[in-house]
Amino acid sequence: MEYLFIPLSSYLLGSIPFGFILTKIFLKKDIRDIGSGNIGATNALRTGNSLIGFVTLTLDIIKAVIPVIYVKFNYPDFIFIASLSVFLGHVFPIWLKFKGGKGVATYVGIIFSLNLIYGFVFIGVWLVTFLISKYSSLSSIIASLTIPIYLAIFDTTNLVFFIIMFVLIFYTHRENVKRLKNKEESKTKIY
């Protein structure tokens, strides 16, 4: 039963499109018609309502924390299945024809639930990169790459999982990478 329940429930939690829901309720707009058309926190900031952006960020983190922490303490052998499922739920939500966000906020929830040190490494690298570049996408790519590099040096136990996560995050940012390369990427204001 766990083989079905854990990935399915994690996927369904991950697929709750908070950015879409919040902009619909409070702004009467479809977030997919704004900015990049993405449903995540960065695009929610582009609605002009910072509160919606930060609430989206918080809820996208929490929706990952809930299943990952639950599985961590009750079914530890399934921890990486739950983590991957909640991430894929956010990126490919069933409710929005499998067109979701880029998964970074959800990944933050996953990584902090798995290991606080990894989480603080990720956030530290993200913040430093963002303060220098002002590109949310670049910060996310570099921070997610930092984790497998960190693990390769200090602890190779979960290295394969975090390499997979980096590849997925790079994939979800493939259009951003093109824009960065062509110097067309928009800088992000977080206030």
C-alpha positions in Angstrom: 0.0 0.0 0.0 2.8 2.4 0.8 4.2 2.0 -2.7 1.1 3.7 -4.0 0.0 6.0 -1.1 3.3 7.8 -0.5 4.2 8.8 -4.1 0.5 9.6 -5.0 -0.2 11.7 -1.8 3.1 13.5 -2.1 2.5 14.2 -5.8 -1.0 15.6 -5.1 0.2 17.8 -2.3 3.0 19.1 -4.5 0.6 19.8 -7.3 -1.5 22.3 -5.3 -0.9 25.5 -7.4 -0.8 28.2 -4.7 0.4 31.0 -7.0 -2.5 30.3 -9.3 -5.1 30.0 -6.5 -3.9 33.2 -4.7 -3.9 35.4 -7.7 -7.3 34.1 -8.8 -8.8 34.8 -5.4 -7.2 38.1 -4.4 -6.4 39.7 -7.8 -9.0 38.1 -10.0 -6.2 37.4 -12.5 -4.7 34.3 -14.0 -1.0 34.2 -13.1 -0.3 32.3 -16.3 -1.1 35.6 -18.2 1.4 37.6 -16.1 5.2 37.9 -16.6 6.7 34.5 -17.5 3.4 32.7 -17.2 4.8 30.6 -14.4 2.7 29.7 -11.3 5.6 30.0 -8.8 6.6 32.6 -6.3 9.0 34.6 -8.5 6.2 35.2 -11.1 3.7 35.8 -8.2 6.0 38.7 -7.3 5.5 40.1 -10.8 1.7 40.6 -10.1 2.8 43.7 -8.3 1.6 42.3 -5.0 4.6 41.3 -2.9 2.4 39.7 -0.2 1.0 37.2 -2.7 4.6 36.5 -3.8 5.8 35.8 -0.3 2.7 33.8 0.7 3.1 31.7 -2.5 6.7 31.1 -1.6 5.8 30.1 2.0 3.0 27.7 0.9 5.1 26.1 -1.8 7.7 25.4 0.8 5.2 24.0 3.3 3.5 21.7 0.8 6.8 19.9 0.5 7.7 19.9 4.2 4.5 18.2 5.2 4.8 14.9 3.2 8.6 14.7 3.4 8.7 15.1 7.2 5.8 12.7 7.6 7.5 10.1 5.4 10.9 10.7 7.1 9.6 9.7 10.5 7.1 7.0 9.4 8.4 5.4 6.2 12.1 6.5 6.0 12.9 4.0 3.2 10.5 6.0 1.0 12.0 9.5 1.8 13.5 10.1 -1.7 10.4 8.7 -3.4 8.2 11.2 -1.5 10.7 14.0 -2.1 10.8 13.4 -5.9 7.0 13.0 -6.0 6.2 16.3 -4.3 8.7 18.1 -6.6 7.2 16.5 -9.7 3.7 17.5 -8.4 4.7 21.1 -8.4 6.4 21.1 -11.8 3.7 18.9 -13.5 0.4 19.6 -11.5 -2.5 17.5 -12.7 -4.9 20.4 -12.0 -3.2 22.7 -14.6 -2.7 20.2 -17.4 0.8 19.3 -16.1 2.1 22.9 -16.6 3.4 24.1 -13.2 6.2 26.0 -11.5 10.0 25.5 -11.7 10.2 23.8 -8.3 12.7 25.9 -6.4 10.5 26.8 -3.4 9.3 23.2 -3.2 12.9 22.0 -3.4 13.7 24.3 -0.5 11.0 22.6 1.6 12.4 19.2 0.5 16.1 20.0 1.3 15.4 21.5 4.7 13.2 18.5 5.6 16.0 16.1 4.6 18.9 18.0 6.2 19.1 21.4 7.8 22.8 21.9 6.9 22.1 21.3 3.2 19.2 23.7 3.4 21.3 26.5 4.9 24.1 25.8 2.3 21.4 26.2 -0.5 19.9 29.4 1.0 23.4 30.9 1.6 24.5 30.3 -1.9 21.2 31.5 -3.4 21.3 34.7 -1.4 25.0 35.5 -2.3 24.4 34.8 -6.0 21.2 36.9 -6.0 22.8 39.8 -4.2 25.5 39.9 -6.8 23.4 39.1 -10.0 19.7 40.0 -9.1 18.7 36.9 -11.2 16.5 34.5 -9.3 16.9 31.8 -12.0 20.7 32.0 -11.9 20.7 31.9 -8.1 18.5 28.8 -8.1 20.7 27.0 -10.7 23.9 27.7 -8.9 22.5 26.9 -5.4 21.1 23.6 -6.6 24.4 22.7 -8.2 26.2 23.6 -5.0 24.5 20.8 -3.0 25.9 17.8 -5.1 29.3 19.5 -5.1 29.1 20.0 -1.3 28.1 16.3 -0.9 30.8 15.1 -3.3 33.3 16.7 -0.9 31.8 16.0 2.5 29.2 13.2 2.3 28.5 11.1 -0.8 25.6 9.2 0.9 22.7 11.0 -1.0 24.7 12.3 -3.9 22.7 10.6 -6.7 19.4 12.1 -5.5 20.8 15.6 -5.4 22.4 15.2 -8.8 18.9 14.2 -10.1 17.4 17.2 -8.4 20.0 19.6 -10.0 19.3 18.1 -13.4 15.5 18.6 -12.9 15.9 22.2 -11.7 18.3 23.0 -14.6 15.6 21.5 -17.0 12.8 23.6 -15.5 15.1 26.7 -16.0 16.1 25.8 -19.6 14.4 28.9 -21.0 15.9 31.1 -18.4 19.4 29.7 -19.3 18.7 30.7 -22.9 17.7 34.2 -21.8 20.7 34.5 -19.5 23.0 33.5 -22.4 21.4 36.1 -24.6 21.4 38.7 -21.9 17.6 38.9 -22.0 16.7 37.6 -18.6 14.7 39.9 -16.3 16.1 40.8 -12.9 13.9 40.0 -9.9 12.8 42.5 -7.3 12.0 40.8 -4.0 10.5 43.8 -2.2 
